[in-house]
């Protein structure tokens, strides 16, 4: 029986690090998949917003024909954001610019009480506000998972596994502060 003790100790010394390595590797793999899935959720909501923007622009254009520059800018910013398939950081730059353009569009709306009372405009505004809320929730979920992955990549000893298997830090999806919450206010002018 005493002859088995060194074998058991040796097996434990080999198996425990192997089990730990497998567990950390699987955690990295799971996080990578969750981050890809959560980015996909953000992408779906942003595409929904990109589909709403032209309708909103056309509705506002019917009331404010002399604001062509703003309409053109918003349309160009939308197209640029829609075509961006880069990293979260690159996408955030285009999203920030689009949000600032939308802010300018909503500033125009403030000058037209009859537009703010238009039922089609109000419906678009509600849809856009709901979509913005879903994007914000998806962004928080994505950034939380990115934070967890980045912590694992930086903490010892999991950083050893990250380096060994090529797991890298991910980019947060952060908008500039001036574009953070350009959500339309929903309400009817009295």
C-alpha positions, 0 to 999 in steps of 0.5 A, spaced: 500 500 500 505 504 501 508 503 494 502 507 491 503 513 495 508 516 491 504 514 485 498 517 487 502 524 489 505 524 482 498 523 479 496 529 483 501 533 481 500 532 474 493 531 474 491 538 478 495 542 474 492 539 467 485 540 470 486 547 472 489 548 465 483 545 462 478 549 466 481 556 465 482 554 457 474 553 457 473 559 461 477 563 456 473 559 450 466 560 453 467 568 454 470 569 447 463 565 445 459 570 449 463 576 447 461 574 440 454 573 441 453 579 445 456 583 439 451 580 435 446 582 439 448 589 439 449 589 431 442 586 430 439 592 434 444 597 431 441 595 424 434 596 426 436 603 428 439 604 421 433 602 418 429 607 422 433 613 421 431 614 413 424 614 415 425 619 421 429 623 416 424 623 411 419 625 416 422 631 418 424 633 411 417 634 410 417 639 415 424 642 415 425 642 407 431 648 408 435 643 413 438 639 407 445 639 410 443 636 416 439 630 413 445 629 408 450 629 414 445 624 418 444 619 412 452 619 410 453 618 418 448 612 418 451 609 411 458 609 414 456 606 421 452 601 417 458 599 413 463 599 419 465 591 420 471 593 424 473 592 432 468 595 437 473 601 438 472 603 430 465 602 430 464 606 437 467 612 433 462 612 427 456 610 432 459 617 436 458 621 430 452 618 428 449 619 435 451 627 434 448 627 427 441 625 430 442 630 436 442 635 431 436 632 427 432 632 434 434 639 435 431 641 428 424 637 431 424 642 437 423 648 432 416 644 429 411 643 434 406 640 428 412 635 427 412 633 434 405 632 434 405 628 428 403 621 429 408 617 424 413 621 427 411 619 434 411 612 432 418 612 429 420 616 435 418 611 440 421 605 436 427 609 436 427 610 443 426 603 445 431 601 440 436 605 443 434 602 450 436 595 447 442 597 444 444 600 451 442 594 455 446 590 450 452 594 450 452 593 458 452 586 457 458 586 452 462 590 456 461 586 462 464 580 458 469 584 455 471 586 462 471 579 465 476 577 459 480 582 460 481 581 467 483 574 466 488 576 460 491 580 465 491 576 472 496 571 474 496 565 473 490 565 468 495 570 463 499 564 462 494 560 459 492 566 455 499 567 452 499 560 451 493 559 447 493 566 444 487 569 448 487 576 447 484 582 450 478 585 447 475 592 446 470 595 450 464 598 446 464 605 448 461 612 445 464 619 447 460 622 452 457 627 448 453 622 444 452 617 450 444 618 450 441 621 444 435 618 445 429 622 443 424 624 448 417 622 447 411 626 448 406 630 445 406 638 445 400 641 448 
